[in-house]
Amino acid sequence: MALSTEFIPVKSDSQIFQMAYEEWVGVLAQLWTCIGKPVEADRLRIYCDQLKKLPLGLLEASIAKLMMENTWLTVPPVGAIWQAVRHELRDPYDLEIALEAWQPQITHRQ
């Protein structure tokens, strides 16, 4: 089997950040999609601002929990998302410390 000599373009840090941010926002947008409503840009912007501390994995787990438990055709308020986050973190005494501990350690490329 011959090795491919096809060039794979390397993405810049800003491109990677943008792709990750779009994925993060897409997780939030599921709250509208799962109840069959169009995403409200202004409201989504507020949710993004209020939840910006959450890493993707924790956001995904919290949103999945909310979607399984939401029995109304409404988008849960930001406070309900924070309750789901607290549940995922096992109801910590200090949410800020728990969020910092949840963050993976970031290493820089040399």
C-alpha positions as CSV (number, residue, x, y, z in Angstrom):
1,M,0.0,0.0,0.0
2,A,1.5,3.3,-1.0
3,L,1.5,6.3,1.3
4,S,-0.6,9.2,0.2
5,T,1.4,12.3,-0.6
6,E,-1.7,14.5,-0.5
7,F,-1.1,17.7,1.4
8,I,-3.3,18.1,4.5
9,P,-3.7,21.8,5.2
10,V,-2.9,22.9,8.8
11,K,-5.5,25.1,10.4
12,S,-4.5,28.2,12.3
13,D,-5.3,28.6,16.0
14,S,-8.0,31.2,15.1
15,Q,-9.6,28.8,12.6
16,I,-9.6,26.0,15.3
17,F,-11.1,28.4,17.8
18,Q,-13.8,29.4,15.4
19,M,-14.7,25.8,14.6
20,A,-14.8,24.9,18.3
21,Y,-16.9,27.9,19.0
22,E,-19.4,27.0,16.3
23,E,-19.6,23.5,17.7
24,W,-20.2,24.9,21.2
25,V,-23.0,27.3,19.9
26,G,-24.5,24.4,18.0
27,V,-24.9,22.5,21.3
28,L,-26.8,25.4,22.7
29,A,-28.9,25.7,19.5
30,Q,-30.2,22.1,20.1
31,L,-32.5,23.6,22.8
32,W,-34.5,25.2,20.1
33,T,-34.2,22.5,17.5
34,C,-35.4,19.7,19.8
35,I,-38.7,21.5,20.4
36,G,-39.1,22.4,16.8
37,K,-38.6,26.2,17.1
38,P,-36.3,28.4,15.1
39,V,-33.2,29.6,16.9
40,E,-33.7,33.1,18.2
41,A,-30.4,34.9,17.5
42,D,-30.8,37.6,20.3
43,R,-31.7,35.0,22.9
44,L,-28.9,32.6,21.8
45,R,-26.4,35.5,22.1
46,I,-27.6,36.0,25.7
47,Y,-27.3,32.3,26.5
48,C,-23.7,32.3,25.0
49,D,-22.7,35.2,27.1
50,Q,-24.2,33.8,30.3
51,L,-22.7,30.3,29.8
52,K,-19.3,31.2,28.3
53,K,-17.4,29.7,31.2
54,L,-18.6,26.2,30.3
55,P,-16.3,23.8,28.5
56,L,-17.9,21.9,25.6
57,G,-18.1,18.5,27.2
58,L,-19.8,19.8,30.3
59,L,-22.2,21.9,28.2
60,E,-23.0,18.8,26.1
61,A,-23.8,16.7,29.1
62,S,-25.9,19.4,30.7
63,I,-27.9,20.2,27.6
64,A,-28.5,16.4,27.0
65,K,-29.9,16.1,30.5
66,L,-32.2,19.1,30.0
67,M,-33.4,17.8,26.7
68,M,-34.3,14.4,28.3
69,E,-36.2,16.1,31.1
70,N,-37.9,19.0,29.4
71,T,-41.5,18.1,28.8
72,W,-42.6,21.5,27.6
73,L,-42.3,23.0,24.2
74,T,-40.2,25.9,25.6
75,V,-36.5,26.6,25.7
76,P,-35.3,26.2,29.3
77,P,-34.0,29.4,30.9
78,V,-30.3,29.9,31.6
79,G,-30.9,29.2,35.3
80,A,-32.1,25.7,34.4
81,I,-28.9,25.1,32.4
82,W,-26.8,26.1,35.4
83,Q,-28.9,23.7,37.5
84,A,-28.1,20.9,35.1
85,V,-24.4,21.9,35.2
86,R,-24.5,21.7,39.0
87,H,-26.1,18.3,38.8
88,E,-23.3,17.1,36.4
89,L,-20.7,18.4,38.8
90,R,-22.4,16.6,41.7
91,D,-23.7,19.9,43.3
92,P,-20.4,21.4,44.3
93,Y,-20.2,23.9,47.2
94,D,-18.2,26.3,45.0
95,L,-19.2,26.2,41.4
96,E,-16.2,28.3,40.3
97,I,-13.7,25.8,41.8
98,A,-15.6,22.9,40.4
99,L,-15.5,24.4,36.9
100,E,-11.8,25.1,37.1
101,A,-11.2,21.5,38.2
102,W,-13.3,20.2,35.3
103,Q,-11.2,22.0,32.7
104,P,-8.6,19.8,31.1
105,Q,-5.0,20.9,31.5
106,I,-3.9,22.8,28.4
107,T,-0.4,22.3,27.1
108,H,1.2,24.6,24.6
109,R,3.0,23.3,21.5
110,Q,6.7,24.0,21.3
